[in-house]
Each structure stands twice: as C-alpha cells, then as structure tokens.
C-alpha cells in the first residue's frame, strides 16, 4: 500500500510582508459576512497536515491544541511544529488572525486544532491519518469545545476501507470533512483523476480556480467535485513568521474549511438550532455561483459567501418594483 502524500503544490514566492486581507479571502467574499458570522467564533477547524508554526504572529492566538501523529521529533506527541511549511500555509488561510499587521484568514475568530499527520517531506501513512480523524472526532477542548470542521489537503491513490470508515464516522457525528481534489489534472473535464480521501462521496471535495475564475489546469476533475475555491497564487502564513504564495488544490481547501465556520454561525443563528452535516453542506452549496464549466470540473460552482444576500437584495428590489406598479 502506498503512503499518503501532500497534494502536490507549488511555492510561488516567500516574503516578510503580506496584505492584511489576501485576494483569495476577498474573492470568496468572506469579509462581507464576518459581522453576521461573528468571524467564525466558537468553531474549531482541525487541520490534518504537516503541523503548524505555533508561534507565528497570525496563528498563535488561534491554536487551541495539537498533536503529532508522525515519527518526527522522536514521536513526541506534544510536538506538532511544522517542519515543511505546507500546514502553516493552510492554517493561515482557514483562520489566520490580524495581529500586529500580517494576514487574516477566512474565519479569523475560529480556532485551530493542529494534527500533524505528515512529516518534513510531506509524507505520512494511512494509519496516522485515520488515527488523527478519530482523534478530531473525539477531542474535547479545555472549555468543552468540539471539532466542527476537518480539513485535509492531502491524498493518496488507494481507496482504504478504514480511511473511508473514519470519514463516514466524522460525517455521522455532524462534522463536515473538506478535502483537496488533487493536482493531477490534465486540463480536460472529460477525463477523471481520483485521489483519496477527496474522491469519497461523503467528503466535500474542492477544486481550484485562479483569480480570473478559470479552473486551474492542474485541478483534478471527477464526478465527486463539490465546489471550487481560489487555489492559484494564494498568499498565507509560512515558516519563520513569514508569508508565502502557494498554488494547488491544497490552497483552495482551507478557503472552504474556514467558510464552513462562517456558514455554520450564520445558518444556526437563523434556524436557532444545531444543523446536521447534510444541512451545513446544503447551506454551503447555496453560497456558490456556477462558472459555466462541466460539473466534473466545478461541481456546484465557485464559493461566494454573500451570494444569498445578493439574491435577497434582487428579490427585494423586484418586489418593490411590483409594488410600485400596483
């Protein structure tokens, strides 16, 4: 059985400064719903990746806990530091916070549960991934916090039954599982490329677009794609307190993971009750806009968090026009 790997990604640039609100966060219209969503406060996003720089200025106040599931650091379970850079980048997109300048993520008031499942080379085994998923499901924070979203920008070629069962258990427990589609795409929606766990029906599989709303040529296409998000030249947090631009479906995934924290707060306030995973998924895809690509490439379309508000405004204007006519 092959090992699980990082979804391949490309480092575009490393810098010491970054815009406060990255273009990807703006593109999905996260700032437009921050007030209504309390910026994701009260949610915990479990990031299964290479770990995270725990003292990064834009992340240290967001990390609630963490654990190491790899042989790194002599198998010290308490050491979940990032020795690759990928996990720190993903965490910043999901929930980086504006502190002393720097950069903000999609849900800047959400908290992060950092589960290091990949080593310095970006490799891990299925047993570690499965254990981390189970850990995220069962984890309870110091004040009774529970995991509300699981985010995985990783994958492998094997459909492992135990991995599938762990994913299904998370969903049954009401926890959405967000996964990268993969970067083996050939720029043709007519051919399928599958990676796991992304290809499981139960997960929310995310493809990538650029800032011109074009499907990234590397983005996997298949009949389980759920939606797309920004994944080209994405600016986020990086090692040594720095910032970097990465490209890949790995970068699109945390946009959706963070968005679910915002959507959950908005929808559960409106319904005045806790929503099931299926209901949260429905609320998420209601906030997408079709781009005109086949469903195998874009799924339900591009994530745009204020889409419902726009529709409501149009309907109100139409209603006012009809009233004026009568």
DOMARFI-70003 format. One record per residue (C-alpha): residue number from 1; y, z, x; residue in three letters. Coordinates in nm, 3 decimals, always signed. Layout:
DOMARFI-70003
@n = NUM&v = Y&w = Z&u = X&res = ALA $
...
This chain:
DOMARFI-70003
@n = 1&v = +0.000&w = +0.000&u = +0.000&res = UNK $
@n = 2&v = +0.342&w = -0.093&u = +0.137&res = UNK $
@n = 3&v = +0.624&w = +0.158&u = +0.174&res = UNK $
@n = 4&v = +0.937&w = +0.183&u = -0.037&res = UNK $
@n = 5&v = +1.246&w = +0.041&u = +0.132&res = UNK $
@n = 6&v = +1.614&w = +0.039&u = +0.076&res = UNK $
@n = 7&v = +1.714&w = -0.254&u = -0.138&res = UNK $
@n = 8&v = +1.847&w = -0.475&u = +0.146&res = UNK $
@n = 9&v = +2.223&w = -0.459&u = +0.174&res = UNK $
@n = 10&v = +2.494&w = -0.596&u = +0.396&res = UNK $
@n = 11&v = +2.766&w = -0.395&u = +0.571&res = UNK $
@n = 12&v = +3.088&w = -0.592&u = +0.541&res = UNK $
@n = 13&v = +3.338&w = -0.354&u = +0.704&res = UNK $
@n = 14&v = +3.382&w = +0.007&u = +0.819&res = UNK $
@n = 15&v = +3.728&w = +0.168&u = +0.803&res = UNK $
@n = 16&v = +3.902&w = +0.504&u = +0.827&res = UNK $
@n = 17&v = +4.111&w = +0.445&u = +0.514&res = UNK $
@n = 18&v = +4.042&w = +0.315&u = +0.166&res = UNK $
@n = 19&v = +4.222&w = +0.254&u = -0.165&res = UNK $
@n = 20&v = +4.215&w = +0.554&u = -0.396&res = UNK $
@n = 21&v = +4.053&w = +0.359&u = -0.679&res = UNK $
@n = 22&v = +3.820&w = +0.089&u = -0.543&res = UNK $
@n = 23&v = +3.819&w = -0.253&u = -0.707&res = UNK $
@n = 24&v = +3.466&w = -0.204&u = -0.841&res = UNK $
@n = 25&v = +3.566&w = +0.115&u = -1.023&res = UNK $
@n = 26&v = +3.867&w = -0.066&u = -1.169&res = UNK $
@n = 27&v = +3.661&w = -0.372&u = -1.264&res = UNK $
@n = 28&v = +3.432&w = -0.174&u = -1.495&res = UNK $
@n = 29&v = +3.742&w = -0.008&u = -1.647&res = UNK $
@n = 30&v = +3.639&w = +0.347&u = -1.559&res = UNK $
@n = 31&v = +3.998&w = +0.479&u = -1.525&res = UNK $
@n = 32&v = +4.071&w = +0.367&u = -1.881&res = UNK $
@n = 33&v = +3.815&w = +0.613&u = -2.020&res = UNK $
@n = 34&v = +3.845&w = +0.903&u = -1.773&res = UNK $
@n = 35&v = +4.058&w = +1.113&u = -2.006&res = UNK $
@n = 36&v = +3.831&w = +1.059&u = -2.304&res = UNK $
@n = 37&v = +3.519&w = +1.120&u = -2.092&res = UNK $
@n = 38&v = +3.664&w = +1.417&u = -1.900&res = UNK $
@n = 39&v = +3.583&w = +1.209&u = -1.589&res = UNK $
@n = 40&v = +3.212&w = +1.279&u = -1.635&res = UNK $
@n = 41&v = +3.244&w = +1.657&u = -1.608&res = UNK $
@n = 42&v = +2.930&w = +1.853&u = -1.696&res = UNK $
@n = 43&v = +2.688&w = +1.584&u = -1.580&res = UNK $
@n = 44&v = +2.462&w = +1.581&u = -1.274&res = UNK $
@n = 45&v = +2.364&w = +1.249&u = -1.117&res = UNK $
@n = 46&v = +2.052&w = +1.264&u = -0.900&res = UNK $
@n = 47&v = +2.087&w = +1.020&u = -0.609&res = UNK $
@n = 48&v = +1.748&w = +0.927&u = -0.457&res = UNK $
@n = 49&v = +1.840&w = +0.760&u = -0.130&res = UNK $
@n = 50&v = +1.891&w = +0.828&u = +0.243&res = UNK $
@n = 51&v = +2.071&w = +1.155&u = +0.179&res = UNK $
@n = 52&v = +2.447&w = +1.216&u = +0.191&res = UNK $
@n = 53&v = +2.710&w = +1.335&u = +0.434&res = UNK $
@n = 54&v = +2.757&w = +1.675&u = +0.274&res = UNK $
@n = 55&v = +3.099&w = +1.743&u = +0.428&res = UNK $
@n = 56&v = +3.258&w = +1.406&u = +0.353&res = UNK $
@n = 57&v = +3.607&w = +1.487&u = +0.216&res = UNK $
@n = 58&v = +3.544&w = +1.291&u = -0.104&res = UNK $
@n = 59&v = +3.193&w = +1.424&u = -0.166&res = UNK $
@n = 60&v = +3.162&w = +1.784&u = -0.051&res = UNK $
@n = 61&v = +3.303&w = +1.928&u = -0.373&res = UNK $
@n = 62&v = +3.075&w = +1.706&u = -0.585&res = UNK $
@n = 63&v = +2.739&w = +1.801&u = -0.431&res = UNK $
@n = 64&v = +2.573&w = +2.075&u = -0.631&res = UNK $
@n = 65&v = +2.240&w = +2.079&u = -0.446&res = UNK $
@n = 66&v = +2.000&w = +1.868&u = -0.245&res = UNK $
@n = 67&v = +1.655&w = +1.840&u = -0.091&res = UNK $
@n = 68&v = +1.480&w = +1.641&u = +0.179&res = UNK $
@n = 69&v = +1.153&w = +1.463&u = +0.091&res = UNK $
@n = 70&v = +1.115&w = +1.281&u = +0.424&res = UNK $
@n = 71&v = +0.980&w = +1.376&u = +0.770&res = UNK $
@n = 72&v = +1.336&w = +1.362&u = +0.908&res = UNK $
@n = 73&v = +1.483&w = +1.680&u = +1.056&res = UNK $
@n = 74&v = +1.131&w = +1.816&u = +1.123&res = UNK $
@n = 75&v = +1.060&w = +1.808&u = +0.750&res = UNK $
@n = 76&v = +1.332&w = +2.065&u = +0.682&res = UNK $
@n = 77&v = +1.355&w = +2.050&u = +0.303&res = UNK $
@n = 78&v = +1.703&w = +2.202&u = +0.307&res = UNK $
@n = 79&v = +1.849&w = +1.929&u = +0.531&res = UNK $
@n = 80&v = +1.945&w = +1.630&u = +0.318&res = UNK $
@n = 81&v = +2.209&w = +1.489&u = +0.553&res = UNK $
@n = 82&v = +2.242&w = +1.112&u = +0.563&res = UNK $
@n = 83&v = +2.133&w = +0.953&u = +0.892&res = UNK $
@n = 84&v = +2.164&w = +0.596&u = +0.765&res = UNK $
@n = 85&v = +2.486&w = +0.560&u = +0.562&res = UNK $
@n = 86&v = +2.347&w = +0.395&u = +0.251&res = UNK $
@n = 87&v = +2.308&w = +0.714&u = +0.046&res = UNK $
@n = 88&v = +2.660&w = +0.832&u = +0.125&res = UNK $
@n = 89&v = +2.798&w = +0.496&u = +0.009&res = UNK $
@n = 90&v = +2.600&w = +0.508&u = -0.317&res = UNK $
@n = 91&v = +2.703&w = +0.869&u = -0.387&res = UNK $
@n = 92&v = +3.071&w = +0.786&u = -0.342&res = UNK $
@n = 93&v = +3.059&w = +0.504&u = -0.593&res = UNK $
@n = 94&v = +2.888&w = +0.722&u = -0.852&res = UNK $
@n = 95&v = +3.101&w = +1.034&u = -0.823&res = UNK $
@n = 96&v = +3.337&w = +1.044&u = -0.526&res = UNK $
@n = 97&v = +3.642&w = +1.262&u = -0.596&res = UNK $
@n = 98&v = +4.002&w = +1.218&u = -0.491&res = UNK $
@n = 99&v = +4.072&w = +1.496&u = -0.245&res = UNK $
@n = 100&v = +4.322&w = +1.464&u = +0.036&res = UNK $
@n = 101&v = +4.351&w = +1.093&u = -0.038&res = UNK $
@n = 102&v = +4.049&w = +0.876&u = +0.023&res = UNK $
@n = 103&v = +3.847&w = +0.730&u = -0.257&res = UNK $
@n = 104&v = +3.727&w = +0.805&u = -0.609&res = UNK $
@n = 105&v = +3.404&w = +0.709&u = -0.779&res = UNK $
@n = 106&v = +3.325&w = +0.607&u = -1.136&res = UNK $
@n = 107&v = +3.273&w = +0.966&u = -1.260&res = UNK $
@n = 108&v = +3.486&w = +1.181&u = -1.026&res = UNK $
@n = 109&v = +3.413&w = +1.508&u = -1.207&res = UNK $
@n = 110&v = +3.035&w = +1.462&u = -1.226&res = UNK $
@n = 111&v = +2.817&w = +1.649&u = -0.979&res = UNK $
@n = 112&v = +2.561&w = +1.510&u = -0.738&res = UNK $
@n = 113&v = +2.204&w = +1.620&u = -0.675&res = UNK $
@n = 114&v = +2.119&w = +1.461&u = -0.339&res = UNK $
@n = 115&v = +1.748&w = +1.388&u = -0.295&res = UNK $
@n = 116&v = +1.673&w = +1.236&u = +0.045&res = UNK $
@n = 117&v = +1.366&w = +1.013&u = -0.002&res = UNK $
@n = 118&v = +1.436&w = +0.752&u = +0.268&res = UNK $
@n = 119&v = +1.456&w = +0.806&u = +0.643&res = UNK $
@n = 120&v = +1.709&w = +0.687&u = +0.901&res = UNK $
@n = 121&v = +1.554&w = +0.338&u = +0.894&res = UNK $
@n = 122&v = +1.577&w = +0.324&u = +0.514&res = UNK $
@n = 123&v = +1.204&w = +0.360&u = +0.462&res = UNK $
@n = 124&v = +1.003&w = +0.607&u = +0.256&res = UNK $
@n = 125&v = +0.669&w = +0.650&u = +0.087&res = UNK $
@n = 126&v = +0.586&w = +0.635&u = -0.281&res = UNK $
@n = 127&v = +0.467&w = +0.998&u = -0.280&res = UNK $
@n = 128&v = +0.813&w = +1.116&u = -0.174&res = UNK $
@n = 129&v = +0.987&w = +0.908&u = -0.440&res = UNK $
@n = 130&v = +0.753&w = +1.036&u = -0.710&res = UNK $
@n = 131&v = +0.797&w = +1.398&u = -0.599&res = UNK $
@n = 132&v = +1.175&w = +1.356&u = -0.600&res = UNK $
@n = 133&v = +1.176&w = +1.214&u = -0.953&res = UNK $
@n = 134&v = +0.966&w = +1.508&u = -1.073&res = UNK $
@n = 135&v = +1.197&w = +1.745&u = -0.887&res = UNK $
@n = 136&v = +1.504&w = +1.591&u = -1.051&res = UNK $
@n = 137&v = +1.346&w = +1.631&u = -1.395&res = UNK $
@n = 138&v = +1.253&w = +1.996&u = -1.341&res = UNK $
@n = 139&v = +1.562&w = +2.100&u = -1.140&res = UNK $
@n = 140&v = +1.796&w = +2.364&u = -1.280&res = UNK $
@n = 141&v = +2.131&w = +2.439&u = -1.119&res = UNK $
@n = 142&v = +2.286&w = +2.780&u = -1.048&res = UNK $
@n = 143&v = +2.457&w = +2.784&u = -1.387&res = UNK $
@n = 144&v = +2.178&w = +2.620&u = -1.586&res = UNK $
@n = 145&v = +2.281&w = +2.263&u = -1.502&res = UNK $
@n = 146&v = +2.021&w = +1.989&u = -1.555&res = UNK $
@n = 147&v = +1.991&w = +1.635&u = -1.425&res = UNK $
@n = 148&v = +2.146&w = +1.388&u = -1.668&res = UNK $
@n = 149&v = +2.101&w = +1.059&u = -1.475&res = UNK $
@n = 150&v = +1.863&w = +0.946&u = -1.198&res = UNK $
@n = 151&v = +1.992&w = +0.671&u = -0.968&res = UNK $
@n = 152&v = +1.768&w = +0.472&u = -0.731&res = UNK $
@n = 153&v = +1.897&w = +0.193&u = -0.507&res = UNK $
@n = 154&v = +1.556&w = +0.134&u = -0.353&res = UNK $
@n = 155&v = +1.238&w = -0.053&u = -0.428&res = UNK $
@n = 156&v = +0.908&w = -0.199&u = -0.317&res = UNK $
@n = 157&v = +0.672&w = -0.479&u = -0.411&res = UNK $
@n = 158&v = +0.398&w = -0.255&u = -0.553&res = UNK $
@n = 159&v = +0.356&w = -0.150&u = -0.915&res = UNK $
@n = 160&v = +0.231&w = +0.203&u = -0.854&res = UNK $
@n = 161&v = +0.095&w = +0.373&u = -1.170&res = UNK $
@n = 162&v = +0.203&w = +0.720&u = -1.056&res = UNK $
@n = 163&v = +0.558&w = +0.595&u = -0.997&res = UNK $
@n = 164&v = +0.564&w = +0.438&u = -1.342&res = UNK $
@n = 165&v = +0.441&w = +0.762&u = -1.498&res = UNK $
@n = 166&v = +0.714&w = +0.962&u = -1.324&res = UNK $
@n = 167&v = +0.979&w = +0.720&u = -1.453&res = UNK $
@n = 168&v = +0.839&w = +0.741&u = -1.805&res = UNK $
@n = 169&v = +0.840&w = +1.119&u = -1.791&res = UNK $
@n = 170&v = +1.209&w = +1.119&u = -1.695&res = UNK $
@n = 171&v = +1.295&w = +0.891&u = -1.985&res = UNK $
@n = 172&v = +1.086&w = +1.101&u = -2.225&res = UNK $
@n = 173&v = +1.287&w = +1.403&u = -2.108&res = UNK $
@n = 174&v = +1.607&w = +1.220&u = -2.204&res = UNK $
@n = 175&v = +1.715&w = +1.125&u = -1.852&res = UNK $
@n = 176&v = +1.820&w = +0.760&u = -1.801&res = UNK $
@n = 177&v = +1.677&w = +0.608&u = -1.481&res = UNK $
@n = 178&v = +1.906&w = +0.348&u = -1.321&res = UNK $
@n = 179&v = +1.757&w = +0.113&u = -1.059&res = UNK $
@n = 180&v = +1.874&w = -0.176&u = -0.843&res = UNK $
@n = 181&v = +1.728&w = -0.514&u = -0.931&res = UNK $
@n = 182&v = +1.684&w = -0.614&u = -0.568&res = UNK $
@n = 183&v = +1.834&w = -0.870&u = -0.332&res = UNK $
@n = 184&v = +1.558&w = -1.128&u = -0.304&res = UNK $
@n = 185&v = +1.732&w = -1.365&u = -0.544&res = UNK $
@n = 186&v = +1.738&w = -1.741&u = -0.484&res = UNK $
@n = 187&v = +2.050&w = -1.809&u = -0.696&res = UNK $
@n = 188&v = +1.832&w = -1.953&u = -0.973&res = UNK $
@n = 189&v = +1.790&w = -1.761&u = -1.304&res = UNK $
@n = 190&v = +1.483&w = -1.978&u = -1.373&res = UNK $
@n = 191&v = +1.273&w = -1.801&u = -1.109&res = UNK $
@n = 192&v = +1.173&w = -1.435&u = -1.125&res = UNK $
@n = 193&v = +1.195&w = -1.179&u = -0.846&res = UNK $
@n = 194&v = +1.048&w = -0.836&u = -0.915&res = UNK $
@n = 195&v = +1.081&w = -0.506&u = -0.731&res = UNK $
@n = 196&v = +0.965&w = -0.162&u = -0.842&res = UNK $
@n = 197&v = +1.073&w = +0.069&u = -0.997&res = UNK $
@n = 198&v = +1.351&w = -0.169&u = -1.108&res = UNK $
@n = 199&v = +1.117&w = -0.400&u = -1.298&res = UNK $
@n = 200&v = +0.973&w = -0.128&u = -1.521&res = UNK $
@n = 201&v = +1.076&w = -0.172&u = -1.881&res = UNK $
@n = 202&v = +1.177&w = +0.193&u = -1.911&res = UNK $
@n = 203&v = +1.445&w = +0.184&u = -1.640&res = UNK $
@n = 204&v = +1.796&w = +0.042&u = -1.660&res = UNK $
@n = 205&v = +1.779&w = -0.244&u = -1.411&res = UNK $
@n = 206&v = +2.112&w = -0.351&u = -1.261&res = UNK $
@n = 207&v = +2.205&w = -0.689&u = -1.115&res = UNK $
@n = 208&v = +2.516&w = -0.765&u = -0.911&res = UNK $
@n = 209&v = +2.830&w = -0.972&u = -0.965&res = UNK $
@n = 210&v = +3.131&w = -1.039&u = -0.744&res = UNK $
@n = 211&v = +3.492&w = -0.971&u = -0.838&res = UNK $
@n = 212&v = +3.517&w = -1.319&u = -0.991&res = UNK $
@n = 213&v = +3.247&w = -1.222&u = -1.240&res = UNK $
@n = 214&v = +2.995&w = -1.454&u = -1.081&res = UNK $
@n = 215&v = +2.635&w = -1.348&u = -1.035&res = UNK $
@n = 216&v = +2.576&w = -1.270&u = -0.668&res = UNK $
@n = 217&v = +2.335&w = -1.530&u = -0.525&res = UNK $
@n = 218&v = +2.118&w = -1.253&u = -0.377&res = UNK $
@n = 219&v = +2.077&w = -1.067&u = -0.709&res = UNK $
@n = 220&v = +1.720&w = -1.068&u = -0.840&res = UNK $
@n = 221&v = +1.666&w = -1.237&u = -1.175&res = UNK $
@n = 222&v = +1.390&w = -1.147&u = -1.421&res = UNK $
@n = 223&v = +1.333&w = -1.069&u = -1.786&res = UNK $
@n = 224&v = +1.394&w = -0.694&u = -1.740&res = UNK $
@n = 225&v = +1.757&w = -0.714&u = -1.619&res = UNK $
@n = 226&v = +1.963&w = -0.488&u = -1.844&res = UNK $
@n = 227&v = +2.320&w = -0.545&u = -1.724&res = UNK $
@n = 228&v = +2.529&w = -0.632&u = -1.420&res = UNK $
@n = 229&v = +2.799&w = -0.448&u = -1.227&res = UNK $
@n = 230&v = +3.013&w = -0.507&u = -0.917&res = UNK $
@n = 231&v = +2.798&w = -0.543&u = -0.606&res = UNK $
@n = 232&v = +2.989&w = -0.756&u = -0.353&res = UNK $
@n = 233&v = +3.236&w = -0.610&u = -0.100&res = UNK $
@n = 234&v = +3.218&w = -0.266&u = -0.261&res = UNK $
@n = 235&v = +3.431&w = -0.001&u = -0.093&res = UNK $
@n = 236&v = +3.297&w = +0.353&u = -0.085&res = UNK $
@n = 237&v = +3.234&w = +0.657&u = +0.130&res = UNK $
@n = 238&v = +3.049&w = +0.630&u = +0.463&res = UNK $
@n = 239&v = +2.932&w = +0.842&u = +0.755&res = UNK $
@n = 240&v = +3.168&w = +1.047&u = +0.974&res = UNK $
@n = 241&v = +3.417&w = +1.079&u = +0.689&res = UNK $
@n = 242&v = +3.483&w = +0.707&u = +0.694&res = UNK $
@n = 243&v = +3.469&w = +0.430&u = +0.434&res = UNK $
@n = 244&v = +3.284&w = +0.101&u = +0.426&res = UNK $
@n = 245&v = +3.239&w = -0.218&u = +0.228&res = UNK $
@n = 246&v = +2.877&w = -0.297&u = +0.140&res = UNK $
@n = 247&v = +2.721&w = -0.577&u = -0.064&res = UNK $
@n = 248&v = +2.397&w = -0.557&u = -0.264&res = UNK $
@n = 249&v = +2.249&w = -0.462&u = -0.598&res = UNK $
@n = 250&v = +2.229&w = -0.116&u = -0.438&res = UNK $
@n = 251&v = +2.606&w = -0.105&u = -0.476&res = UNK $
@n = 252&v = +2.601&w = -0.222&u = -0.840&res = UNK $
@n = 253&v = +2.357&w = +0.052&u = -0.941&res = UNK $
@n = 254&v = +2.578&w = +0.362&u = -0.889&res = UNK $
@n = 255&v = +2.856&w = +0.198&u = -1.093&res = UNK $
@n = 256&v = +2.615&w = +0.220&u = -1.388&res = UNK $
@n = 257&v = +2.486&w = +0.566&u = -1.296&res = UNK $
@n = 258&v = +2.840&w = +0.702&u = -1.290&res = UNK $
@n = 259&v = +2.926&w = +0.513&u = -1.608&res = UNK $
@n = 260&v = +2.643&w = +0.686&u = -1.792&res = UNK $
@n = 261&v = +2.806&w = +1.022&u = -1.720&res = UNK $
@n = 262&v = +3.126&w = +0.893&u = -1.883&res = UNK $
@n = 263&v = +2.944&w = +0.730&u = -2.176&res = UNK $
@n = 264&v = +2.740&w = +1.044&u = -2.238&res = UNK $
@n = 265&v = +3.052&w = +1.260&u = -2.266&res = UNK $
@n = 266&v = +3.228&w = +1.016&u = -2.496&res = UNK $
@n = 267&v = +2.932&w = +0.947&u = -2.726&res = UNK $
@n = 268&v = +2.805&w = +1.303&u = -2.753&res = UNK $
@n = 269&v = +3.154&w = +1.423&u = -2.843&res = UNK $
@n = 270&v = +3.177&w = +1.157&u = -3.113&res = UNK $
@n = 271&v = +2.830&w = +1.229&u = -3.255&res = UNK $
@n = 272&v = +2.864&w = +1.605&u = -3.198&res = UNK $
@n = 273&v = +2.508&w = +1.630&u = -3.068&res = UNK $
@n = 274&v = +2.290&w = +1.554&u = -2.767&res = UNK $
@n = 275&v = +2.176&w = +1.192&u = -2.756&res = UNK $
@n = 276&v = +1.832&w = +1.065&u = -2.661&res = UNK $
@n = 277&v = +1.781&w = +0.834&u = -2.364&res = UNK $
@n = 278&v = +1.743&w = +0.540&u = -2.602&res = UNK $
@n = 279&v = +2.070&w = +0.629&u = -2.775&res = UNK $
@n = 280&v = +2.251&w = +0.661&u = -2.441&res = UNK $
@n = 281&v = +2.116&w = +0.321&u = -2.340&res = UNK $
@n = 282&v = +2.240&w = +0.173&u = -2.667&res = UNK $
@n = 283&v = +2.585&w = +0.322&u = -2.609&res = UNK $
@n = 284&v = +2.588&w = +0.183&u = -2.255&res = UNK $
@n = 285&v = +2.499&w = -0.176&u = -2.350&res = UNK $
@n = 286&v = +2.756&w = -0.169&u = -2.631&res = UNK $
@n = 287&v = +3.004&w = -0.149&u = -2.346&res = UNK $
@n = 288&v = +2.910&w = -0.480&u = -2.187&res = UNK $
@n = 289&v = +3.057&w = -0.829&u = -2.207&res = UNK $
@n = 290&v = +2.844&w = -1.145&u = -2.180&res = UNK $
@n = 291&v = +2.939&w = -1.372&u = -1.890&res = UNK $
@n = 292&v = +2.757&w = -1.684&u = -2.004&res = UNK $
@n = 293&v = +2.460&w = -1.662&u = -1.770&res = UNK $
@n = 294&v = +2.096&w = -1.656&u = -1.888&res = UNK $
@n = 295&v = +1.968&w = -1.313&u = -1.990&res = UNK $
@n = 296&v = +1.738&w = -1.319&u = -1.688&res = UNK $
@n = 297&v = +2.048&w = -1.304&u = -1.468&res = UNK $
@n = 298&v = +2.296&w = -1.085&u = -1.658&res = UNK $
@n = 299&v = +2.093&w = -0.902&u = -1.922&res = UNK $
@n = 300&v = +2.344&w = -0.775&u = -2.176&res = UNK $
@n = 301&v = +2.636&w = -0.868&u = -1.952&res = UNK $
@n = 302&v = +2.900&w = -0.705&u = -1.733&res = UNK $
@n = 303&v = +2.966&w = -0.334&u = -1.770&res = UNK $
@n = 304&v = +3.317&w = -0.280&u = -1.911&res = UNK $
@n = 305&v = +3.369&w = +0.074&u = -2.027&res = UNK $
@n = 306&v = +3.667&w = +0.014&u = -2.255&res = UNK $
@n = 307&v = +3.500&w = -0.277&u = -2.441&res = UNK $
@n = 308&v = +3.455&w = -0.076&u = -2.763&res = UNK $
@n = 309&v = +3.817&w = +0.037&u = -2.760&res = UNK $
@n = 310&v = +3.928&w = -0.324&u = -2.726&res = UNK $
@n = 311&v = +3.714&w = -0.428&u = -3.023&res = UNK $
@n = 312&v = +3.850&w = -0.139&u = -3.230&res = UNK $
@n = 313&v = +4.208&w = -0.243&u = -3.148&res = UNK $
@n = 314&v = +4.136&w = -0.601&u = -3.252&res = UNK $
@n = 315&v = +3.982&w = -0.484&u = -3.580&res = UNK $
@n = 316&v = +4.282&w = -0.260&u = -3.646&res = UNK $
@n = 317&v = +4.519&w = -0.550&u = -3.585&res = UNK $
@n = 318&v = +4.313&w = -0.772&u = -3.814&res = UNK $
@n = 319&v = +4.312&w = -0.503&u = -4.079&res = UNK $
@n = 320&v = +4.690&w = -0.464&u = -4.053&res = UNK $
@n = 321&v = +4.732&w = -0.840&u = -4.086&res = UNK $
@n = 322&v = +4.519&w = -0.849&u = -4.401&res = UNK $
@n = 323&v = +4.712&w = -0.557&u = -4.549&res = UNK $
@n = 324&v = +5.038&w = -0.739&u = -4.481&res = UNK $
@n = 325&v = +4.910&w = -1.048&u = -4.660&res = UNK $
@n = 326&v = +4.823&w = -0.849&u = -4.969&res = UNK $
